[in-house]
Amino acid sequence: MISCGCRCIVCKSQQLTSHSFVAPDGYDDIHHTCKSCGTHFNHLDGETYAKCEICKFP
């Protein structure tokens, strides 16, 4: 598991699971899923996802 010190953008919990991947632009990127509220989000742009094909979420 990767640790970046992020907090959930919804509930501010630090209990996150991390999903790293190489983005289409070739750069490493990471999404998180909050263990407290279940929000799946991109930690760089603040976008949340109900379903994510990249990480296979949910």
Rosetta silent file (secondary structure, phi, psi, omega in degrees, C-alpha in Angstrom):
SEQUENCE: MISCGCRCIVCKSQQLTSHSFVAPDGYDDIHHTCKSCGTHFNHLDGETYAKCEICKFP
SCORE:     score description
SCORE:     0.000 S_00000001
   1 L     0.000  137.748 -179.907    0.000    0.000    0.000 S_00000001
   2 L   -91.712  140.080  178.042    1.243    3.459   -0.903 S_00000001
   3 L  -118.663  124.252  179.801    1.103    6.225    1.693 S_00000001
   4 L  -122.804    0.202  179.537    0.986    9.853    0.594 S_00000001
   5 L    80.201   11.405  179.777   -0.490   11.565    3.660 S_00000001
   6 L   -70.876  161.673  171.605   -3.741   12.392    1.870 S_00000001
   7 L  -124.253  154.105  177.510   -7.083   12.812    3.557 S_00000001
   8 L   -60.283  136.344 -179.266  -10.492   11.994    2.150 S_00000001
   9 L   -76.202  -10.523  177.900  -11.889   14.990    0.282 S_00000001
  10 L   -99.328  -56.774 -173.381  -15.342   14.284    1.752 S_00000001
  11 L  -107.691   -3.859  177.537  -14.904   13.226    5.406 S_00000001
  12 L    70.876   11.353  177.298  -11.184   14.091    5.941 S_00000001
  13 L   -67.828  148.949  173.994  -10.312   10.576    7.185 S_00000001
  14 L   -97.874    3.117  179.237   -6.752    9.325    6.665 S_00000001
  15 L   -84.301   87.561 -175.029   -7.958    5.706    6.432 S_00000001
  16 E  -123.616  149.823  165.494   -7.498    5.245    2.685 S_00000001
  17 E  -103.375  145.016 -174.686   -6.668    2.457    0.286 S_00000001
  18 E  -113.897  143.955 -178.948   -4.475    3.529   -2.613 S_00000001
  19 E  -130.895   99.091 -179.536   -4.625    2.495   -6.266 S_00000001
  20 E   -91.673  151.049 -178.602   -1.586    3.542   -8.302 S_00000001
  21 E  -161.923  167.807  173.948   -1.489    3.352  -12.101 S_00000001
  22 E   -97.155  120.259 -178.503    0.122    4.916  -15.158 S_00000001
  23 L   -70.819  162.505  179.099   -2.194    7.559  -16.604 S_00000001
  24 L   -56.018  -25.508  178.523   -2.837    7.860  -20.367 S_00000001
  25 L   -82.375    1.053  175.952   -0.352   10.755  -20.468 S_00000001
  26 L    92.955   -5.366 -179.828    2.370    8.377  -19.228 S_00000001
  27 L   -91.341  150.459  174.613    2.708    9.800  -15.721 S_00000001
  28 E   -69.034  138.312  179.096    2.231    7.845  -12.511 S_00000001
  29 E  -138.562  171.256 -177.753   -1.062    8.690  -10.840 S_00000001
  30 E  -149.699  138.804  170.595   -2.994    7.467   -7.830 S_00000001
  31 E  -114.589  155.382  177.334   -6.596    7.165   -6.749 S_00000001
  32 E  -125.729  152.134  169.337   -7.755    6.575   -3.192 S_00000001
  33 E  -123.275  127.527 -179.019  -10.820    4.959   -1.663 S_00000001
  34 E   -77.356  127.793  178.275  -11.818    6.109    1.806 S_00000001
  35 L   -74.306  -19.643 -178.450  -12.348    3.245    4.247 S_00000001
  36 L   -84.427  -48.533 -175.197  -14.612    5.454    6.377 S_00000001
  37 L  -115.059   -8.640  176.010  -17.118    6.860    3.859 S_00000001
  38 L    84.464    4.379  179.837  -16.351    4.883    0.667 S_00000001
  39 L   -69.616  132.670  176.292  -15.541    7.884   -1.555 S_00000001
  40 E  -106.613  127.874 -173.226  -13.227    7.031   -4.466 S_00000001
  41 E  -151.002  161.259  173.745  -11.199   10.029   -5.656 S_00000001
  42 E   -93.050  123.183 -174.358   -8.163   11.364   -7.476 S_00000001
  43 L   -74.321  -17.286 -179.357   -5.887   13.010   -4.941 S_00000001
  44 L   -86.743  -45.220 -176.230   -4.395   15.492   -7.418 S_00000001
  45 L  -103.852   -4.973  176.945   -7.459   17.026   -9.065 S_00000001
  46 L    77.222   11.000  179.594  -10.088   16.321   -6.400 S_00000001
  47 L   -77.520  138.074  175.828  -12.390   14.438   -8.771 S_00000001
  48 E  -106.598  154.669 -176.296  -14.636   11.766   -7.221 S_00000001
  49 E  -132.014  132.426  171.185  -15.844    8.642   -8.996 S_00000001
  50 L   -81.194  -30.643  178.122  -18.919    6.478   -8.519 S_00000001
  51 L  -146.712  136.276 -176.849  -17.296    3.976  -10.902 S_00000001
  52 E  -131.769  114.727  179.008  -13.709    3.931  -12.152 S_00000001
  53 L   -69.145  -31.811 -178.643  -12.573    1.806  -15.103 S_00000001
  54 L   -62.612  -48.183 -175.794   -8.895    2.531  -14.364 S_00000001
  55 L   -96.853   -3.274 -175.546   -8.952    1.059  -10.851 S_00000001
  56 L    63.067   36.259  178.239  -11.871   -1.316  -11.423 S_00000001
  57 E   -90.857  134.434    7.300  -13.802    0.520   -8.654 S_00000001
  58 L   -81.550    0.000    0.000  -16.144   -0.559   -7.139 S_00000001
